[in-house]
């Protein structure tokens, strides 16, 4: 987290400002990740993903993503780097 704050030049920002930026960054990252993930899923898998997200079952959601997107960590890292670059 501190690396991201440094990359964004927020070292001297207030805690409130940092939180606001990090919240916006997280929301953007999730949208970008979902868009990339959807490219690799069938319609049936997309439906299952939507059900898991709606249910809020993080373990099952993570298991599903790792099963269908084996390079998920790489995708996550790429999208994060694109946002803070």
Long-range contacts (C-beta under 8 A, 24 or more apart in sequence): 4-80, 4-84, 7-84, 7-85, 8-84, 25-83, 25-84, 28-83, 29-76, 29-79, 29-80, 29-83, 32-79, 32-82, 32-83, 33-75, 33-76, 33-79, 36-75, 36-79, 37-65, 37-68, 37-69, 37-72, 37-75, 40-68, 40-69, 41-68
